[in-house]
Amino acid sequence: MPKIAIFSFAHYDGQCLVPALTAHLGADNLKCLPVRLSEETAELASGCEVVCLFVNDIADERVVNYLADIGVKLILLRSTGFNHVDLECAAKRGLDVRRVPVYSPYAVAEMAVGLLLSLVRKIHKAYNRVREHNFNIENLQGFDIHGKTIGILGTGNIGRITAKILNGFSPGRLLGFDPYPSDEMKALGMEYVSKETLLAEERNDSDIISLHVPLMPETYHIIGKESIQTMKKGVVIINVSRGGLIDAEALEEGLRERKIGGVGMDVYENEQSFFFKDCSDQILSDQILTRLLTFPNVIITAHQAFLTTEALQTIADTTLQNLKDYEAGGVQLEEG
């Protein structure tokens, strides 16, 4: 049986993942490591044929080469995205890479809608007031989602589910951008347009923009200074996909200029140093993140959209099946 090093191990991994792998490999073949994989920690995988990674683990060219040198043969991802792995280097060194293509798109889509509702109805501010016995509703005025123009960037599994949920609010228009338009979304009434049209064209200015595209070179900072300047004043932006889709510095500027009316993010482009950790006794070194947290119209959560009972079970089941498929021989993950 291969030995496996589980990086970025958290207590919730003990609910489903560890029991599943233990039943197959035995407890002695699991090495649970509560640290991120990086060039500095890669040596902890010594003696293991398999490493199991999460979203903020770093498997760049140097790390992949090191893992190959110490005998690692398989990289198991506990995530859908694989932008944190150098797939080209892995292929050259003969490392098999497998991911979880779908765990619970409903979990992430529902989180996107939850962030949106909290923002537009100022639920987060009301909650804090009432906790202090302040029942004043001044400055808690929101707006209806009904009748608004909603733009969905990316209509894969999560984007489609998000669109279906939001369609229940009877928006004025439902716009979509995706290189591969969905017939299901067209039947729902979605109008597919170019990225530029969804973000900028005056007739189609989106009141709400929800991001559901993967992080790749062509989508990096898809929301940046130029695109923000062309958006409708007061636009609400939701991102439960990957932090690198939004230029954080440009986002802050857009908020200060009141171009952006609200932001709900479960991800942040420089989250690796902070997310999944308790930093409550520290002064954050990331000045942009620190400033974003001061805006009353910004809600940032710590990459928890995936964190449901159903999703954790699916991640565990798929990861175990990926390991079994590897042991039986199979095709590795291919980029794209």
CORGICOR-V655548 format. One line per field, one symbol per residue. burial: I if it has 9 or more other C-alpha atoms within 8 Angstrom, else O. A space follows every 10 residues. Layout:
burial->???
This chain:
burial->OOIIIIIIIO OOIIOIIIII IIOOIIOOII IOIOOIIIOO IIOOIOOIII IIIIIOIIII IOIIIIIIOO IIIIIIIIII IIOIOIIOII IOOOIIIIII OOIIIOIIII IIIOIIIIII IIIOIIOOII OOOOOOOOOI OOOOOOIIII IIIIIOOIII IIIIIIIOOI IIIIIIIIOO IOOOIIOOOI IIIOOOIIII IOOIIIIIII IIIOIOOOII IIIIIOIIOI IIOIIIIIII IIIIIIIIOI IIOIIOOIII IIIIIIIIIO IOOOOOOOOO OOOOOOOIOI IIIOOOOIII OOIOIIOOOO IIIIIIIIII OIIOIIOOOO OOOOOO
